[in-house]
Amino acid sequence: MQIRRLVAADARDYRDTRNMGLREFPDAFTTAYEEGLATPPEQLIPRFGGGVSDDFVLGAFPEQGTLAGYAGFQREPRLKNRHKGTLIGMYVLPAFRRQQLGRLLLERLIDEARALQGMERLNLTVTQTNEGARALYLRAGFVTFGVEKSALKTGGRYYDKEHMVLVL
């Protein structure tokens, strides 16, 4: 499995994989599946950074095949907040789960964020009902610093989001 930063040529695969996650876990992502379908691949390219910013999306690619999973990072753009970054989305296709791919993506993202000059904290939010993701983040050393009640509403139901931080 190769883990690398996504580039513009990966935009379609990223959009398609991301949309699978949006459809499978509507309570885990802020973006709705319908919004994801309406988003052209080119609109997602700025997330990849590409030298313009410290933002990036890591992708996991099997030896033969397309994108099996991803994890995104976004650095705070304002000067007073540049010591912080956020994990902005993570998903692994069902065929690649239970193979430690999520852990590998997260560890690589943490390593790359830690290598950025002045980066001190990595934040994320996770839906409290997403026990697998919560457990992964806790094992990686993230700690909870708050809960936003009714942060998401989908399918007529509200979901709480747990705010977590890893001090780098």
Buried (B, 14 or more C-beta within 10 A) or exposed (E): BEBEBBBEEBBBBBBEBBBBBBBEBBBBBBBBBEEBEEBEBEEBBEBBBBEEEBBBBBBBBBEEEBBBBBBBBBBBEEEEEBBBBBBBBBBBBEEBEEBEBBEBBBBBBBEBBEEBEEBBBBBBBBBBBBEEBBEBBEEBEBEBEEEEEEBBEBEEEEBBBBBBBBEB
